């Protein structure tokens, strides 16, 4: 009999704590994002649309090692590698990603691809507006994922 009474008392205390938390949230101030009138405030660790980075010379950092595609649990990353030549240098390594596609209709934004990349070539950005009526438009190609070439500073005299 004492066990039943103790369980009832513990359940009543748990319910009281839950109702107290709910009541505090009901009477507290409401936090509202006024999107799109104001910019969205993201946390630093927010995982948005991926960005393929460039190095300080403007070359692509991706060396087509396929580690990001291997780490992806949703199997949404597709890469084709090609060799760099002396005439046409795309990345600083021997190879570069000729094709780099991410299918956002399958991506779960887990971040495993970012963690697996040995040269920090892929990161998460803060872009989040990728809704579409056609799933074919959710396949982002390398050209859309690459960050722009950094502007060269003006030479000082």
C-alpha positions as CSV (number, residue, x, y, z in Angstrom):
1,X,0.0,0.0,0.0
2,X,2.8,2.6,0.8
3,X,4.2,2.0,-2.7
4,X,1.0,3.0,-4.4
5,X,0.7,6.2,-2.2
6,X,4.3,7.1,-3.1
7,X,3.7,6.6,-6.8
8,X,0.5,8.8,-6.7
9,X,2.4,11.5,-4.8
10,X,5.3,11.4,-7.3
11,X,2.9,11.6,-10.2
12,X,1.1,14.5,-8.7
13,X,4.4,16.4,-8.2
14,X,5.4,15.7,-11.8
15,X,2.1,16.9,-13.1
16,X,2.4,20.1,-10.9
17,X,5.8,20.8,-12.3
18,X,4.6,20.3,-15.9
19,X,1.6,22.5,-15.4
20,X,3.7,25.2,-13.7
21,X,6.1,25.3,-16.7
22,X,3.2,25.5,-19.1
23,X,1.6,28.3,-17.1
24,X,4.9,30.3,-17.0
25,X,5.2,30.0,-20.8
26,X,1.5,31.1,-21.3
27,X,1.9,34.3,-19.2
28,X,5.5,35.1,-20.4
29,X,6.3,37.4,-23.4
30,X,5.9,35.9,-26.9
31,X,9.0,35.7,-29.1
32,X,8.2,36.4,-32.7
33,X,10.4,36.5,-35.8
34,X,9.1,39.2,-38.2
35,X,10.2,37.3,-41.3
36,X,10.5,38.5,-44.1
37,X,10.3,42.1,-42.9
38,X,13.3,41.6,-40.7
39,X,16.3,39.3,-41.2
40,X,16.2,35.9,-39.6
41,X,18.4,35.4,-36.5
42,X,20.3,32.1,-36.7
43,X,22.3,30.4,-34.1
44,X,26.0,29.8,-35.0
45,X,25.5,26.1,-35.4
46,X,22.5,26.4,-37.7
47,X,22.7,23.9,-40.6
48,X,21.5,25.4,-43.8
49,X,22.2,24.9,-47.5
50,X,25.8,23.6,-48.1
51,X,28.6,25.8,-49.4
52,X,31.6,24.6,-51.3
53,X,34.6,26.7,-50.2
54,X,37.5,28.1,-52.1
55,X,41.1,28.7,-50.8
56,X,42.8,32.0,-50.6
57,X,43.9,31.8,-54.2
58,X,40.4,31.3,-55.5
59,X,40.9,27.6,-56.2
60,X,38.3,25.0,-55.1
61,X,39.1,23.2,-51.9
62,X,37.4,20.0,-52.8
63,X,39.8,17.3,-53.9
64,X,37.1,14.7,-54.8
65,X,38.0,12.3,-52.0
66,X,34.4,11.0,-51.8
67,X,34.5,11.0,-48.0
68,X,31.5,13.3,-47.8
69,X,29.5,11.0,-50.1
70,X,30.5,7.9,-48.1
71,X,29.5,9.5,-44.8
72,X,26.1,10.7,-46.0
73,X,23.4,8.5,-44.5
74,X,20.8,9.7,-47.0
75,X,23.0,9.0,-50.0
76,X,22.2,12.4,-51.5
77,X,25.7,13.5,-52.6
78,X,27.0,12.6,-56.1
79,X,30.6,13.3,-57.1
80,X,32.6,12.7,-60.3
81,X,36.3,13.3,-60.1
82,X,38.6,14.6,-62.8
83,X,42.4,15.2,-62.9
84,X,43.9,18.7,-62.8
85,X,46.2,19.6,-65.6
86,X,49.0,22.2,-65.8
87,X,47.0,24.3,-68.2
88,X,43.7,24.1,-66.3
89,X,44.1,24.1,-62.5
90,X,40.7,23.9,-60.6
91,X,42.0,22.8,-57.2
92,X,45.4,22.8,-55.5
93,X,45.4,19.0,-55.4
94,X,45.8,16.4,-58.1
95,X,42.0,15.9,-58.5
96,X,39.0,18.1,-58.3
97,X,35.2,17.5,-58.3
98,X,34.1,17.8,-61.9
99,X,30.5,17.1,-60.8
100,X,29.3,17.8,-57.3
101,X,25.5,17.5,-56.7
102,X,23.5,17.5,-53.6
103,X,19.9,16.3,-53.7
104,X,18.0,18.4,-51.1
105,X,14.9,16.3,-51.5
106,X,16.9,13.6,-49.7
107,X,19.3,15.6,-47.5
108,X,18.6,15.5,-43.8
109,X,21.1,18.2,-42.9
110,X,22.9,15.9,-40.4
111,X,26.3,17.5,-40.9
112,X,28.2,14.2,-41.4
113,X,29.5,15.4,-44.8
114,X,31.0,18.5,-43.1
115,X,32.6,16.5,-40.4
116,X,34.0,13.9,-42.9
117,X,35.7,16.5,-45.2
118,X,39.5,16.4,-44.5
119,X,40.1,19.8,-46.2
120,X,37.1,21.8,-45.0
121,X,35.8,22.1,-48.5
122,X,32.1,21.8,-47.6
123,X,30.3,23.6,-44.8
124,X,26.8,24.6,-43.9
125,X,25.6,28.1,-44.8
126,X,22.6,30.0,-43.5
127,X,20.4,29.8,-46.6
128,X,17.2,28.1,-45.8
129,X,14.7,29.0,-48.6
130,X,14.8,26.0,-50.8
131,X,11.1,25.1,-51.0
132,X,10.0,24.0,-54.5
133,X,7.1,22.6,-56.4
134,X,9.3,20.4,-58.6
135,X,11.8,18.1,-56.9
136,X,14.1,18.3,-59.9
137,X,14.9,21.9,-58.8
138,X,16.1,20.6,-55.4
139,X,19.2,19.0,-57.0
140,X,21.9,21.7,-56.4
141,X,24.8,21.5,-58.8
142,X,28.4,22.5,-58.1
143,X,28.0,25.9,-59.7
144,X,25.2,26.8,-57.3
145,X,27.0,25.4,-54.2
146,X,30.4,27.1,-54.9
147,X,31.1,30.3,-53.1
148,X,32.0,33.2,-55.4
149,X,35.6,33.9,-56.3
150,X,37.0,36.4,-53.8
151,X,37.6,39.8,-55.2
152,X,41.3,40.6,-55.6
153,X,42.4,43.7,-53.6
154,X,43.5,46.7,-55.5
155,X,47.2,47.0,-55.8
156,X,48.7,49.8,-53.7
157,X,51.3,52.1,-55.2
